[in-house]
Amino acid sequence: MKRILTAAALIPIVVYVVVWANFWIFLAVLATVASLTYREYAALAGEYGFGSPGPMGFAAGLLLLVWEGDAWLLTVALALIALSLAMRGGDLSTSLPRAAVLFTGVVYVFGCWKFAMPLRAQNPHWLMYALLLNWAGDAGAYYVGRKFGRHKMAPRVSPQKSWEGAAASVVTSVLLAGWYLLRFVPGVSIAAAVGLTALANAAGQVGDLAESAMKRGAHVKDSGAMLPGHGGFLDRVDSTLFALPVIYAYVKLVG
């Protein structure tokens, strides 16, 4: 019940911000969500024994999020800065892992959220589709997998996930998010809607497993507790972070 109530409270807010809010409201919400997501990533990373990325990660991530210039140049610069700062630690045997934790978190969280802005600029419904895709997929996987799941998908990483749930996730996404894409984004064929939705859903499921692996390595159940019934922000958006680059690539290369 908590899961349903939390979703019912958040969905109208998300729809307003994505579809109707002005750019500055959207950017403020996006930066806040990205920062909260990174905060939970940093807490997970800290459990690995190399130290938390600290304020530098937030500063670098927000800069990457709003950067309008050459993103490749900034990304390389951030990697070099992370390596340079890691040398300041007392234990040099952890300098490379600490730099990797910082850089990976910035790209993983803020870098993936950055794709939300050009998608919304192209058409707000592209971003809404990207979010709906994973909401629908997560719901299908949760309810079908819980009742009919028999064949474990990745027992070492996430014992509760099943192939039946994964299949239901794809089907649910294609039916709901695929319909949304055809209804609200002009010029998308049925074949493209089905293929893109299935591919982005698969990427999202990999993202879900990747976050599960991080949590298992950190020996925690959830990334946080800010969203009752869902865990933390990272638990809620782990699929979306992996799906956004796939959808952006389609819009950039094909659309």
N, C-alpha and C positions, 0 to 999 in steps of 0.2 A: 504493500500500500504506500509506503514512504517513497518508493521508486516512482509510482504513478503520480503522486501528489507533487513531488519535486519537478517532474517533467511538465505537469500541467501548469505549474507556476512560472517556469522558465520559458516555455515555448512562445507564449505571446510576446514576451519581452524581446526574445531573440528575433522573432519575425519583424517586430517594429524596427529594431536597430538595423537589421540587414536590409529590409525592403524600403522603409520610409524615412528613417532618421537622416539628418544632414550629415555631411562628411565628418565634421568635428566630433559629433556625438559618437558616430561609428568608430572613429579612430580612438577616442577615449576609452570606449568599451573594449575594443580590440586590444589596446595596450594593457588595460587592466586584466583582461582574461589571460593574455600571454604572460604577464608578470606573475599572476597567481599560479599558472601552469608551471612556469619556470621555478617558482618557489618550491613547489612540490618535487620537481625534478631534482633541485639542489639538495633537498632533504634526503631523497633516496640516494643520491650520489655520495652524500656525507657518510652514509652507513657502510660504504665500501672501504673506509679507512684511509682515504687519501685527502680528506678534508672537503668541506663544501666550497663551491666556486666563489661564494661571497658576492658583495655588491658589484664587482667588476662584471659579473655575468649579466646582471640586470641592465647595467649601463650599456654594455656592448650589444645586448639583445635589442633594447629599445632603439639604439642607433641604427641597427640593421633593419628594424621594422619600418622606420620612417625614411631611410636613406633613399634618395631619388636618383643617385648617380649610378656608376658601375658597381653592381652588387658583387661581382667577382673580385674586383679590386679590394673592396671593403672586407670581404670574407677572408681573402689571403692575408690582409693586414691584421685582422683579428686573430688568425692562427699564429702569426709571428709574435704578436703582442702576448698571447697566452703562453707561448713557449718562453718568452723573455721574462715574464712575471713569475713563471714557475721556478726559475733559477734562484729566486730570492729566498726560497724555503730553506729551512735548516737541514732537512734530509733530502739530499739530491737524488736518492734512489726513487723518490716519489715524484720527481719534477715532471717527468713525461706523463705519468697517469693523471696528475693534477691539471696539466695543460690540456690533455685529452678530454677530461671531464668538463672543463670550462668550455672549450671550443665545441664539443659535441652537443652540449646543452643549448648553447646559443643557436646553432644551426638547426637542431632538432625542434626546438620550441619556437623561437622567434623567426627562424628562417622559413619554417613551414607555414606559420601564421601569416607571413608576409604575402603569400600567394592569395590571401583573402582579399587584399585591396585591389589588385588588377582584375580579379574575377568580378568583384562588385562594380568596378568601373566599367567593365564590358557590359554587364547586365546584372543587377542585384539578384536576379533569379538564378544565375549561375552559382553564386555563393549559397543561396538558400538551398539549391539542389545538392550542393556538396555536403551541407549539414544534414539535410533530410536523408540523404543516402545512408549515412551511418546511423542515424536515429532508427530508421526503419530496419536496417540490417541487424543492429544490436537487439532490437525488440524481437525480431524473428528468431535469432539465434538463442536468445534467453529462454523464450517460452517453448519453442519446439525442442531445443536441446535439453532443457530440464525434464521434459516429459518423454521424449523419444530417443534421446541420445544414448547410443550403445557403444559406438566405436570411437575411442579416444583419439583426438587429433594430435595433441602434443602433451602427453601425460607428464613429462618431466618439467615442462614449463608451466602449463595450465591444466591441471587434471580434470577440471569441469568442462572443458571445451570438447565438443564432439564433431565428427564429420557431418552428422545429421544436422546439427545446429549451424555449421558452416554453410551447408547447402540451403537451409532455410533462410539464412542471412542473405545470400545472393538472390534467391527468388523474391523475398520480401522487398529488397532494394530495387530490383528490376521492376516489380509491379508498381510500387509507390513512387519511388524517386524517378524511375524512368517515365512514368505517366506525367509527373510534375514537369520534367524537362521538356517533354513534347508539348505540354499544355502552355508553358510560360516562356520558353525560349524559341524564337522563330528560327527556321532553317535547319533544325536537327531532324534527321531521318529516324525511322523506327529502328533500323539496324544499328545506327550510331548510338542511339539512346540505350539500347540493350547492351551493346558491346562495351561502351564506356562505363555504364553503371556496373556491369559485372567486373570489369577490370579495376575500377576504383574501389569497389567493395572488397575485392581480393586484397588490394593494397591495404585497405583499412584493417582487414583481419590480420595481416602480417604486423601492422602497427600495434594492434591489440596484444598479439603474442610477444612483440618486442618489449612492450611495457610490462607485461606479466613476467618476462625474464628478468627485467630490472628489479621488480619488486621481490621476486624469489631470491635474487642475489643479495638484496638488502634485508631479507628476512622480515618483510612486512606484508600485510594482507592488502591494504589499500594505500594509495598515494597520499590520501588526506581524508578529512571527514566533513568538508564544507557542504557537500551535496547529499543529504540524507537519502539512503537507498542506492546511491551511485558511488559513494566514496568521495574522492577528491576530483578536482578539475582535470588532472591528468588522466584519471580513470575514465572520465567522460569523453575526453577529446583525443585519446590515443589513436583511435581509428581515423579521425578527421585529419590529424597531422600527416598521416601517410597518404590519405586520399587527395588532399588539396594539390600537391604537385602533379599528380596524374591528371586531374581535371584541368589544371592550368596548362599542362603540356598539350592536351587536346585542343584547348581554345587557341593556344598560341600557334600550334603547328597545322591544325586542321581547320579550326573555326574561322 
